Amino acid sequence: MPERLSAVIITRDAADLLPECLESVRFADEILIVDSGSRDATREVAKKHGARVLHQDWLGYGKQKQFAVERAANDWVICLDADERVSPELAHRIQDALRAPEFFAYDMPRCNRFMGRWLRHGEGYPDPNLRLFHRDHARWSDDPIHEHVITTDPVGRLDGDLLHDSAVSLADYLDKQNRYTSLQAERLHAQGRRVTGARLVLSPLARFIKFYFLRRGFLDGVPGLVHISIGCMNSFMKYAKLMQLARTSKS
């Protein structure tokens, strides 16, 4: 008898993205949506697909996801964002793993779609993500951004891709990155971290060399170049914002 599984998804204004995500996890025994105040038809779309819907005011990414995990009906959970979906191959691998789990947590490659292209190199792939786990043995970190699953147990690896449409448009993607770098800088500042001018320059340069050349991001064409360039700019802006916060706090 396979372990029972809950698919857990946090949402806000995700009505357009949600149908494909929900269809991809129909194999789960439960689909749980935790919504943080959508103004579109997110809740209606979720209920139409048979999902159980709860409301929780926004807590930050890590805490919001952990809130959802704790309210799932089953101990085994697969956690998704609304702009992600489980590929058919990954769905089969998940079901196979849950027939006789060898681990309490599993990661999987995530394939990112950017500017209309599925990235297969550089920062875009394989981008391993731990998303399937038994909640007694793993949990989401409390990080407000760049949250991750924490476990002290060995982690298994599943084949098959978790598919991620990383942005509706380039403008939306850039807006998101701007918010993320501000949150990252604020967190580093709160931790007492400081940055030098050398790191401001060298961090994006090292990132470009690693992902564009060593990880062969150039094979993803123009979308790969743009994706990596934005990543390098993120490194630069995160540290520039941290530097500004440090100088402002002294004045």
Stockholm file with secondary structure:
# STOCKHOLM 1.0

chainA/1-251         MPERLSAVIITRDAADLLPECLESVRFADEILIVDSGSRDATREVAKKHGARVLHQDWLGYGKQKQFAVERAANDWVICLDADERVSPELAHRIQDALRAPEFFAYDMPRCNRFMGRWLRHGEGYPDPNLRLFHRDHARWSDDPIHEHVITTDPVGRLDGDLLHDSAVSLADYLDKQNRYTSLQAERLHAQGRRVTGARLVLSPLARFIKFYFLRRGFLDGVPGLVHISIGCMNSFMKYAKLMQLARTSKS
#=GR chainA/1-251 SS CCCCEEEEEEESSCTTTHHHHHHHTTTSSEEEEEESCCSSSHHHHHHHTTCEEEECCCCCHHHHHHHHHHTCSSSEEEEEETTEEECHHHHHHHHHHHHSCSCSEEEECEEEEETTEECCSGGGSSCCEEEEEETTTCEECCCSSSCCEECSSCCEECCSCEEEECCSSHHHHHHHHHHHHHHHHHHHHHTTCCCCHHHHHHHHHHHHIIIIIITCGGGGHHHHHHHHHHHHHHHHHHHHHHHHHHHHHHC
#=GC SS_cons         CCCCEEEEEEESSCTTTHHHHHHHTTTSSEEEEEESCCSSSHHHHHHHTTCEEEECCCCCHHHHHHHHHHTCSSSEEEEEETTEEECHHHHHHHHHHHHSCSCSEEEECEEEEETTEECCSGGGSSCCEEEEEETTTCEECCCSSSCCEECSSCCEECCSCEEEECCSSHHHHHHHHHHHHHHHHHHHHHTTCCCCHHHHHHHHHHHHIIIIIITCGGGGHHHHHHHHHHHHHHHHHHHHHHHHHHHHHHC
//
